[in-house]
Amino acid sequence: MTYVAAEDRYESMVYRRSGRSGLSLPALSLGLWQNFGGDRPLETGREIVRRAFDLGITHFDLANNYG
């Protein structure tokens, strides 16, 4: 089945300007480290990322560790 993003995804999230760059970032982001892969089914990860995107999350943190 082909994924179609929610049309109102950018209207349902608060976005803020970041630093001197003025980059527009969502109030929430999704951290992916240790939340996907391994013993977790691929389809579950897809559903989580797609749902987050539908809710207006456009920042996905792909760091492989936090310190």
N, CA, C and O atoms as a Maestro MAE file, in Angstrom:
{
 s_m_m2io_version
 :::
 2.0.0
}

f_m_ct {
 s_m_title
 :::
 protein
 m_atom[268] {
  # First column is atom index #
  i_m_mmod_type
  r_m_x_coord
  r_m_y_coord
  r_m_z_coord
  i_m_residue_number
  s_m_chain_name
  s_m_pdb_residue_name
  s_m_pdb_atom_name
  i_m_atomic_number
  :::
  1 25 0.843 -1.183 0.000 1 A "MET " " N  " 7
  2 3 0.000 0.000 0.000 1 A "MET " " CA " 6
  3 2 0.890 1.249 0.000 1 A "MET " " C  " 6
  4 15 1.869 1.320 0.743 1 A "MET " " O  " 8
  5 25 0.552 2.203 -0.814 2 A "THR " " N  " 7
  6 3 1.309 3.443 -0.928 2 A "THR " " CA " 6
  7 2 0.931 4.398 0.196 2 A "THR " " C  " 6
  8 15 -0.249 4.594 0.488 2 A "THR " " O  " 8
  9 25 1.937 4.986 0.820 3 A "TYR " " N  " 7
  10 3 1.711 5.951 1.900 3 A "TYR " " CA " 6
  11 2 1.425 7.322 1.308 3 A "TYR " " C  " 6
  12 15 2.132 7.782 0.412 3 A "TYR " " O  " 8
  13 25 0.392 7.965 1.811 4 A "VAL " " N  " 7
  14 3 0.060 9.334 1.431 4 A "VAL " " CA " 6
  15 2 0.032 10.155 2.718 4 A "VAL " " C  " 6
  16 15 -0.751 9.873 3.625 4 A "VAL " " O  " 8
  17 25 0.878 11.157 2.791 5 A "ALA " " N  " 7
  18 3 0.978 11.978 4.003 5 A "ALA " " CA " 6
  19 2 -0.296 12.783 4.228 5 A "ALA " " C  " 6
  20 15 -0.986 13.155 3.279 5 A "ALA " " O  " 8
  21 25 -0.598 13.044 5.491 6 A "ALA " " N  " 7
  22 3 -1.766 13.848 5.848 6 A "ALA " " CA " 6
  23 2 -1.615 15.255 5.275 6 A "ALA " " C  " 6
  24 15 -0.558 15.874 5.395 6 A "ALA " " O  " 8
  25 25 -2.669 15.746 4.659 7 A "GLU " " N  " 7
  26 3 -2.610 17.070 4.026 7 A "GLU " " CA " 6
  27 2 -2.424 18.198 5.032 7 A "GLU " " C  " 6
  28 15 -1.826 19.222 4.704 7 A "GLU " " O  " 8
  29 25 -2.926 18.026 6.253 8 A "ASP " " N  " 7
  30 3 -2.862 19.086 7.261 8 A "ASP " " CA " 6
  31 2 -1.664 18.943 8.203 8 A "ASP " " C  " 6
  32 15 -1.643 19.556 9.271 8 A "ASP " " O  " 8
  33 25 -0.670 18.143 7.820 9 A "ARG " " N  " 7
  34 3 0.434 17.829 8.735 9 A "ARG " " CA " 6
  35 2 1.205 19.058 9.207 9 A "ARG " " C  " 6
  36 15 1.714 19.053 10.328 9 A "ARG " " O  " 8
  37 25 1.311 20.098 8.405 10 A "TYR " " N  " 7
  38 3 2.063 21.285 8.810 10 A "TYR " " CA " 6
  39 2 1.212 22.251 9.629 10 A "TYR " " C  " 6
  40 15 1.739 23.172 10.252 10 A "TYR " " O  " 8
  41 25 -0.077 22.046 9.628 11 A "GLU " " N  " 7
  42 3 -0.982 22.909 10.382 11 A "GLU " " CA " 6
  43 2 -1.204 22.392 11.800 11 A "GLU " " C  " 6
  44 15 -1.650 23.141 12.669 11 A "GLU " " O  " 8
  45 25 -0.899 21.125 12.040 12 A "SER " " N  " 7
  46 3 -1.189 20.523 13.341 12 A "SER " " CA " 6
  47 2 -0.013 20.588 14.312 12 A "SER " " C  " 6
  48 15 -0.119 20.092 15.433 12 A "SER " " O  " 8
  49 25 1.103 21.187 13.908 13 A "MET " " N  " 7
  50 3 2.294 21.254 14.760 13 A "MET " " CA " 6
  51 2 2.743 22.704 14.904 13 A "MET " " C  " 6
  52 15 2.661 23.488 13.959 13 A "MET " " O  " 8
  53 25 3.215 23.046 16.089 14 A "VAL " " N  " 7
  54 3 3.816 24.357 16.328 14 A "VAL " " CA " 6
  55 2 5.263 24.295 15.842 14 A "VAL " " C  " 6
  56 15 5.996 23.368 16.185 14 A "VAL " " O  " 8
  57 25 5.666 25.269 15.052 15 A "TYR " " N  " 7
  58 3 7.044 25.357 14.569 15 A "TYR " " CA " 6
  59 2 7.694 26.601 15.159 15 A "TYR " " C  " 6
  60 15 7.043 27.630 15.342 15 A "TYR " " O  " 8
  61 25 8.977 26.493 15.450 16 A "ARG " " N  " 7
  62 3 9.718 27.613 16.033 16 A "ARG " " CA " 6
  63 2 10.991 27.849 15.230 16 A "ARG " " C  " 6
  64 15 11.553 26.926 14.641 16 A "ARG " " O  " 8
  65 25 11.431 29.100 15.218 17 A "ARG " " N  " 7
  66 3 12.682 29.454 14.547 17 A "ARG " " CA " 6
  67 2 13.848 29.114 15.472 17 A "ARG " " C  " 6
  68 15 13.779 29.334 16.681 17 A "ARG " " O  " 8
  69 25 14.903 28.582 14.896 18 A "SER " " N  " 7
  70 3 16.043 28.126 15.684 18 A "SER " " CA " 6
  71 2 17.296 28.953 15.398 18 A "SER " " C  " 6
  72 15 17.732 29.065 14.252 18 A "SER " " O  " 8
  73 25 17.859 29.522 16.446 19 A "GLY " " N  " 7
  74 3 19.144 30.210 16.359 19 A "GLY " " CA " 6
  75 2 19.221 31.294 15.309 19 A "GLY " " C  " 6
  76 15 18.206 31.832 14.867 19 A "GLY " " O  " 8
  77 25 20.447 31.605 14.917 20 A "ARG " " N  " 7
  78 3 20.675 32.656 13.920 20 A "ARG " " CA " 6
  79 2 20.285 32.220 12.515 20 A "ARG " " C  " 6
  80 15 20.034 33.057 11.648 20 A "ARG " " O  " 8
  81 25 20.235 30.912 12.290 21 A "SER " " N  " 7
  82 3 19.883 30.424 10.950 21 A "SER " " CA " 6
  83 2 18.415 30.662 10.637 21 A "SER " " C  " 6
  84 15 18.034 30.800 9.474 21 A "SER " " O  " 8
  85 25 17.592 30.711 11.681 22 A "GLY " " N  " 7
  86 3 16.166 30.891 11.469 22 A "GLY " " CA " 6
  87 2 15.469 29.637 10.975 22 A "GLY " " C  " 6
  88 15 14.319 29.690 10.537 22 A "GLY " " O  " 8
  89 25 16.160 28.511 11.045 23 A "LEU " " N  " 7
  90 3 15.589 27.242 10.612 23 A "LEU " " CA " 6
  91 2 14.294 26.975 11.360 23 A "LEU " " C  " 6
  92 15 14.253 27.098 12.584 23 A "LEU " " O  " 8
  93 25 13.257 26.620 10.658 24 A "SER " " N  " 7
  94 3 11.967 26.325 11.262 24 A "SER " " CA " 6
  95 2 11.928 24.859 11.680 24 A "SER " " C  " 6
  96 15 12.014 23.960 10.844 24 A "SER " " O  " 8
  97 25 11.796 24.632 12.990 25 A "LEU " " N  " 7
  98 3 11.767 23.271 13.525 25 A "LEU " " CA " 6
  99 2 10.474 23.037 14.292 25 A "LEU " " C  " 6
  100 15 9.929 23.965 14.890 25 A "LEU " " O  " 8
  101 25 9.981 21.803 14.280 26 A "PRO " " N  " 7
  102 3 8.773 21.501 15.042 26 A "PRO " " CA " 6
  103 2 9.060 21.540 16.541 26 A "PRO " " C  " 6
  104 15 10.198 21.341 16.965 26 A "PRO " " O  " 8
  105 25 8.027 21.795 17.339 27 A "ALA " " N  " 7
  106 3 8.178 21.823 18.795 27 A "ALA " " CA " 6
  107 2 8.598 20.456 19.330 27 A "ALA " " C  " 6
  108 15 9.197 20.377 20.403 27 A "ALA " " O  " 8
  109 25 8.299 19.395 18.615 28 A "LEU " " N  " 7
  110 3 8.682 18.031 18.986 28 A "LEU " " CA " 6
  111 2 9.502 17.409 17.873 28 A "LEU " " C  " 6
  112 15 9.301 17.701 16.694 28 A "LEU " " O  " 8
  113 25 10.421 16.554 18.260 29 A "SER " " N  " 7
  114 3 11.156 15.769 17.269 29 A "SER " " CA " 6
  115 2 11.095 14.310 17.690 29 A "SER " " C  " 6
  116 15 10.692 13.992 18.809 29 A "SER " " O  " 8
  117 25 11.493 13.433 16.792 30 A "LEU " " N  " 7
  118 3 11.470 12.003 17.089 30 A "LEU " " CA " 6
  119 2 12.895 11.475 17.063 30 A "LEU " " C  " 6
  120 15 13.563 11.515 16.029 30 A "LEU " " O  " 8
  121 25 13.356 10.978 18.205 31 A "GLY " " N  " 7
  122 3 14.674 10.357 18.291 31 A "GLY " " CA " 6
  123 2 14.579 8.907 17.864 31 A "GLY " " C  " 6
  124 15 13.714 8.169 18.336 31 A "GLY " " O  " 8
  125 25 15.458 8.500 16.984 32 A "LEU " " N  " 7
  126 3 15.362 7.151 16.421 32 A "LEU " " CA " 6
  127 2 16.359 6.164 17.011 32 A "LEU " " C  " 6
  128 15 16.230 4.959 16.797 32 A "LEU " " O  " 8
  129 25 17.353 6.653 17.751 33 A "TRP " " N  " 7
  130 3 18.377 5.758 18.297 33 A "TRP " " CA " 6
  131 2 17.754 4.778 19.282 33 A "TRP " " C  " 6
  132 15 17.041 5.190 20.197 33 A "TRP " " O  " 8
  133 25 18.006 3.523 19.111 34 A "GLN " " N  " 7
  134 3 17.537 2.407 19.934 34 A "GLN " " CA " 6
  135 2 16.017 2.262 19.948 34 A "GLN " " C  " 6
  136 15 15.476 1.528 20.775 34 A "GLN " " O  " 8
  137 25 15.337 2.939 19.064 35 A "ASN " " N  " 7
  138 3 13.890 2.777 18.969 35 A "ASN " " CA " 6
  139 2 13.491 1.914 17.787 35 A "ASN " " C  " 6
  140 15 12.339 1.494 17.675 35 A "ASN " " O  " 8
  141 25 14.444 1.649 16.906 36 A "PHE " " N  " 7
  142 3 14.146 0.907 15.691 36 A "PHE " " CA " 6
  143 2 15.240 -0.113 15.433 36 A "PHE " " C  " 6
  144 15 16.356 0.027 15.932 36 A "PHE " " O  " 8
  145 25 14.922 -1.135 14.657 37 A "GLY " " N  " 7
  146 3 15.910 -2.152 14.312 37 A "GLY " " CA " 6
  147 2 15.986 -3.241 15.360 37 A "GLY " " C  " 6
  148 15 15.155 -3.321 16.265 37 A "GLY " " O  " 8
  149 25 16.990 -4.069 15.219 38 A "GLY " " N  " 7
  150 3 17.161 -5.164 16.166 38 A "GLY " " CA " 6
  151 2 15.976 -6.105 16.169 38 A "GLY " " C  " 6
  152 15 15.625 -6.678 15.137 38 A "GLY " " O  " 8
  153 25 15.365 -6.262 17.317 39 A "ASP " " N  " 7
  154 3 14.246 -7.196 17.448 39 A "ASP " " CA " 6
  155 2 12.892 -6.556 17.157 39 A "ASP " " C  " 6
  156 15 11.855 -7.197 17.320 39 A "ASP " " O  " 8
  157 25 12.898 -5.300 16.730 40 A "ARG " " N  " 7
  158 3 11.638 -4.608 16.463 40 A "ARG " " CA " 6
  159 2 11.252 -4.769 14.992 40 A "ARG " " C  " 6
  160 15 12.092 -4.601 14.109 40 A "ARG " " O  " 8
  161 25 9.998 -5.089 14.731 41 A "PRO " " N  " 7
  162 3 9.562 -5.287 13.338 41 A "PRO " " CA " 6
  163 2 9.678 -4.004 12.506 41 A "PRO " " C  " 6
  164 15 9.358 -2.916 12.985 41 A "PRO " " O  " 8
  165 25 10.132 -4.140 11.275 42 A "LEU " " N  " 7
  166 3 10.280 -3.008 10.366 42 A "LEU " " CA " 6
  167 2 8.962 -2.261 10.185 42 A "LEU " " C  " 6
  168 15 8.946 -1.030 10.156 42 A "LEU " " O  " 8
  169 25 7.874 -2.985 10.065 43 A "GLU " " N  " 7
  170 3 6.576 -2.346 9.834 43 A "GLU " " CA " 6
  171 2 6.166 -1.463 11.011 43 A "GLU " " C  " 6
  172 15 5.547 -0.418 10.809 43 A "GLU " " O  " 8
  173 25 6.497 -1.862 12.217 44 A "THR " " N  " 7
  174 3 6.193 -1.040 13.392 44 A "THR " " CA " 6
  175 2 6.940 0.286 13.314 44 A "THR " " C  " 6
  176 15 6.361 1.340 13.578 44 A "THR " " O  " 8
  177 25 8.216 0.242 12.954 45 A "GLY " " N  " 7
  178 3 9.003 1.461 12.788 45 A "GLY " " CA " 6
  179 2 8.436 2.364 11.717 45 A "GLY " " C  " 6
  180 15 8.370 3.581 11.891 45 A "GLY " " O  " 8
  181 25 8.026 1.773 10.610 46 A "ARG " " N  " 7
  182 3 7.410 2.565 9.527 46 A "ARG " " CA " 6
  183 2 6.165 3.278 10.023 46 A "ARG " " C  " 6
  184 15 5.969 4.462 9.748 46 A "ARG " " O  " 8
  185 25 5.325 2.560 10.752 47 A "GLU " " N  " 7
  186 3 4.080 3.148 11.258 47 A "GLU " " CA " 6
  187 2 4.361 4.315 12.200 47 A "GLU " " C  " 6
  188 15 3.673 5.334 12.149 47 A "GLU " " O  " 8
  189 25 5.363 4.170 13.055 48 A "ILE " " N  " 7
  190 3 5.713 5.233 14.001 48 A "ILE " " CA " 6
  191 2 6.199 6.473 13.258 48 A "ILE " " C  " 6
  192 15 5.743 7.580 13.545 48 A "ILE " " O  " 8
  193 25 7.112 6.304 12.314 49 A "VAL " " N  " 7
  194 3 7.654 7.444 11.566 49 A "VAL " " CA " 6
  195 2 6.566 8.109 10.732 49 A "VAL " " C  " 6
  196 15 6.490 9.337 10.687 49 A "VAL " " O  " 8
  197 25 5.745 7.341 10.089 50 A "ARG " " N  " 7
  198 3 4.665 7.917 9.267 50 A "ARG " " CA " 6
  199 2 3.656 8.666 10.119 50 A "ARG " " C  " 6
  200 15 3.196 9.740 9.733 50 A "ARG " " O  " 8
  201 25 3.309 8.116 11.266 51 A "ARG " " N  " 7
  202 3 2.362 8.789 12.163 51 A "ARG " " CA " 6
  203 2 2.963 10.099 12.665 51 A "ARG " " C  " 6
  204 15 2.279 11.123 12.706 51 A "ARG " " O  " 8
  205 25 4.232 10.068 13.042 52 A "ALA " " N  " 7
  206 3 4.905 11.290 13.494 52 A "ALA " " CA " 6
  207 2 4.883 12.347 12.390 52 A "ALA " " C  " 6
  208 15 4.590 13.513 12.655 52 A "ALA " " O  " 8
  209 25 5.187 11.950 11.167 53 A "PHE " " N  " 7
  210 3 5.178 12.882 10.037 53 A "PHE " " CA " 6
  211 2 3.780 13.439 9.807 53 A "PHE " " C  " 6
  212 15 3.621 14.631 9.541 53 A "PHE " " O  " 8
  213 25 2.769 12.587 9.908 54 A "ASP " " N  " 7
  214 3 1.385 13.041 9.752 54 A "ASP " " CA " 6
  215 2 0.990 14.058 10.817 54 A "ASP " " C  " 6
  216 15 0.122 14.899 10.587 54 A "ASP " " O  " 8
  217 25 1.628 13.979 11.981 55 A "LEU " " N  " 7
  218 3 1.338 14.911 13.071 55 A "LEU " " CA " 6
  219 2 2.190 16.173 13.010 55 A "LEU " " C  " 6
  220 15 2.098 17.025 13.894 55 A "LEU " " O  " 8
  221 25 3.024 16.303 11.970 56 A "GLY " " N  " 7
  222 3 3.797 17.517 11.767 56 A "GLY " " CA " 6
  223 2 5.238 17.453 12.224 56 A "GLY " " C  " 6
  224 15 5.951 18.453 12.149 56 A "GLY " " O  " 8
  225 25 5.684 16.298 12.696 57 A "ILE " " N  " 7
  226 3 7.082 16.162 13.086 57 A "ILE " " CA " 6
  227 2 7.920 16.018 11.820 57 A "ILE " " C  " 6
  228 15 7.727 15.095 11.028 57 A "ILE " " O  " 8
  229 25 8.847 16.946 11.648 58 A "THR " " N  " 7
  230 3 9.708 16.917 10.460 58 A "THR " " CA " 6
  231 2 11.180 16.816 10.835 58 A "THR " " C  " 6
  232 15 12.047 16.798 9.962 58 A "THR " " O  " 8
  233 25 11.461 16.749 12.135 59 A "HIS " " N  " 7
  234 3 12.846 16.590 12.592 59 A "HIS " " CA " 6
  235 2 12.996 15.207 13.203 59 A "HIS " " C  " 6
  236 15 12.392 14.896 14.229 59 A "HIS " " O  " 8
  237 25 13.810 14.383 12.558 60 A "PHE " " N  " 7
  238 3 14.065 13.021 13.018 60 A "PHE " " CA " 6
  239 2 15.541 12.930 13.382 60 A "PHE " " C  " 6
  240 15 16.409 13.044 12.516 60 A "PHE " " O  " 8
  241 25 15.821 12.724 14.663 61 A "ASP " " N  " 7
  242 3 17.196 12.686 15.157 61 A "ASP " " CA " 6
  243 2 17.772 11.297 14.926 61 A "ASP " " C  " 6
  244 15 17.321 10.321 15.524 61 A "ASP " " O  " 8
  245 25 18.763 11.217 14.063 62 A "LEU " " N  " 7
  246 3 19.350 9.934 13.681 62 A "LEU " " CA " 6
  247 2 20.677 9.639 14.378 62 A "LEU " " C  " 6
  248 15 21.415 8.754 13.944 62 A "LEU " " O  " 8
  249 25 20.992 10.369 15.458 63 A "ALA " " N  " 7
  250 3 22.254 10.145 16.167 63 A "ALA " " CA " 6
  251 2 22.361 8.688 16.613 63 A "ALA " " C  " 6
  252 15 21.372 8.082 17.025 63 A "ALA " " O  " 8
  253 25 23.556 8.138 16.527 64 A "ASN " " N  " 7
  254 3 23.738 6.751 16.963 64 A "ASN " " CA " 6
  255 2 24.099 6.663 18.440 64 A "ASN " " C  " 6
  256 15 24.249 5.566 18.977 64 A "ASN " " O  " 8
  257 25 24.238 7.804 19.096 65 A "ASN " " N  " 7
  258 3 24.383 7.831 20.551 65 A "ASN " " CA " 6
  259 2 24.179 9.259 21.042 65 A "ASN " " C  " 6
  260 15 24.259 10.220 20.277 65 A "ASN " " O  " 8
  261 25 23.917 9.366 22.319 66 A "TYR " " N  " 7
  262 3 23.724 10.671 22.940 66 A "TYR " " CA " 6
  263 2 24.671 10.756 24.125 66 A "TYR " " C  " 6
  264 15 24.883 9.763 24.819 66 A "TYR " " O  " 8
  265 25 25.239 11.923 24.364 67 A "GLY " " N  " 7
  266 3 26.194 11.990 25.453 67 A "GLY " " CA " 6
  267 2 26.197 13.240 26.218 67 A "GLY " " C  " 6
  268 15 26.975 13.385 27.161 67 A "GLY " " O  " 8
  :::
 }
 m_bond[267] {
  # First column is bond index #
  i_m_from
  i_m_to
  i_m_order
  :::
  1 1 2 1
  2 2 3 1
  3 3 4 2
  4 3 5 1
  5 5 6 1
  6 6 7 1
  7 7 8 2
  8 7 9 1
  9 9 10 1
  10 10 11 1
  11 11 12 2
  12 11 13 1
  13 13 14 1
  14 14 15 1
  15 15 16 2
  16 15 17 1
  17 17 18 1
  18 18 19 1
  19 19 20 2
  20 19 21 1
  21 21 22 1
  22 22 23 1
  23 23 24 2
  24 23 25 1
  25 25 26 1
  26 26 27 1
  27 27 28 2
  28 27 29 1
  29 29 30 1
  30 30 31 1
  31 31 32 2
  32 31 33 1
  33 33 34 1
  34 34 35 1
  35 35 36 2
  36 35 37 1
  37 37 38 1
  38 38 39 1
  39 39 40 2
  40 39 41 1
  41 41 42 1
  42 42 43 1
  43 43 44 2
  44 43 45 1
  45 45 46 1
  46 46 47 1
  47 47 48 2
  48 47 49 1
  49 49 50 1
  50 50 51 1
  51 51 52 2
  52 51 53 1
  53 53 54 1
  54 54 55 1
  55 55 56 2
  56 55 57 1
  57 57 58 1
  58 58 59 1
  59 59 60 2
  60 59 61 1
  61 61 62 1
  62 62 63 1
  63 63 64 2
  64 63 65 1
  65 65 66 1
  66 66 67 1
  67 67 68 2
  68 67 69 1
  69 69 70 1
  70 70 71 1
  71 71 72 2
  72 71 73 1
  73 73 74 1
  74 74 75 1
  75 75 76 2
  76 75 77 1
  77 77 78 1
  78 78 79 1
  79 79 80 2
  80 79 81 1
  81 81 82 1
  82 82 83 1
  83 83 84 2
  84 83 85 1
  85 85 86 1
  86 86 87 1
  87 87 88 2
  88 87 89 1
  89 89 90 1
  90 90 91 1
  91 91 92 2
  92 91 93 1
  93 93 94 1
  94 94 95 1
  95 95 96 2
  96 95 97 1
  97 97 98 1
  98 98 99 1
  99 99 100 2
  100 99 101 1
  101 101 102 1
  102 102 103 1
  103 103 104 2
  104 103 105 1
  105 105 106 1
  106 106 107 1
  107 107 108 2
  108 107 109 1
  109 109 110 1
  110 110 111 1
  111 111 112 2
  112 111 113 1
  113 113 114 1
  114 114 115 1
  115 115 116 2
  116 115 117 1
  117 117 118 1
  118 118 119 1
  119 119 120 2
  120 119 121 1
  121 121 122 1
  122 122 123 1
  123 123 124 2
  124 123 125 1
  125 125 126 1
  126 126 127 1
  127 127 128 2
  128 127 129 1
  129 129 130 1
  130 130 131 1
  131 131 132 2
  132 131 133 1
  133 133 134 1
  134 134 135 1
  135 135 136 2
  136 135 137 1
  137 137 138 1
  138 138 139 1
  139 139 140 2
  140 139 141 1
  141 141 142 1
  142 142 143 1
  143 143 144 2
  144 143 145 1
  145 145 146 1
  146 146 147 1
  147 147 148 2
  148 147 149 1
  149 149 150 1
  150 150 151 1
  151 151 152 2
  152 151 153 1
  153 153 154 1
  154 154 155 1
  155 155 156 2
  156 155 157 1
  157 157 158 1
  158 158 159 1
  159 159 160 2
  160 159 161 1
  161 161 162 1
  162 162 163 1
  163 163 164 2
  164 163 165 1
  165 165 166 1
  166 166 167 1
  167 167 168 2
  168 167 169 1
  169 169 170 1
  170 170 171 1
  171 171 172 2
  172 171 173 1
  173 173 174 1
  174 174 175 1
  175 175 176 2
  176 175 177 1
  177 177 178 1
  178 178 179 1
  179 179 180 2
  180 179 181 1
  181 181 182 1
  182 182 183 1
  183 183 184 2
  184 183 185 1
  185 185 186 1
  186 186 187 1
  187 187 188 2
  188 187 189 1
  189 189 190 1
  190 190 191 1
  191 191 192 2
  192 191 193 1
  193 193 194 1
  194 194 195 1
  195 195 196 2
  196 195 197 1
  197 197 198 1
  198 198 199 1
  199 199 200 2
  200 199 201 1
  201 201 202 1
  202 202 203 1
  203 203 204 2
  204 203 205 1
  205 205 206 1
  206 206 207 1
  207 207 208 2
  208 207 209 1
  209 209 210 1
  210 210 211 1
  211 211 212 2
  212 211 213 1
  213 213 214 1
  214 214 215 1
  215 215 216 2
  216 215 217 1
  217 217 218 1
  218 218 219 1
  219 219 220 2
  220 219 221 1
  221 221 222 1
  222 222 223 1
  223 223 224 2
  224 223 225 1
  225 225 226 1
  226 226 227 1
  227 227 228 2
  228 227 229 1
  229 229 230 1
  230 230 231 1
  231 231 232 2
  232 231 233 1
  233 233 234 1
  234 234 235 1
  235 235 236 2
  236 235 237 1
  237 237 238 1
  238 238 239 1
  239 239 240 2
  240 239 241 1
  241 241 242 1
  242 242 243 1
  243 243 244 2
  244 243 245 1
  245 245 246 1
  246 246 247 1
  247 247 248 2
  248 247 249 1
  249 249 250 1
  250 250 251 1
  251 251 252 2
  252 251 253 1
  253 253 254 1
  254 254 255 1
  255 255 256 2
  256 255 257 1
  257 257 258 1
  258 258 259 1
  259 259 260 2
  260 259 261 1
  261 261 262 1
  262 262 263 1
  263 263 264 2
  264 263 265 1
  265 265 266 1
  266 266 267 1
  267 267 268 2
  :::
 }
}
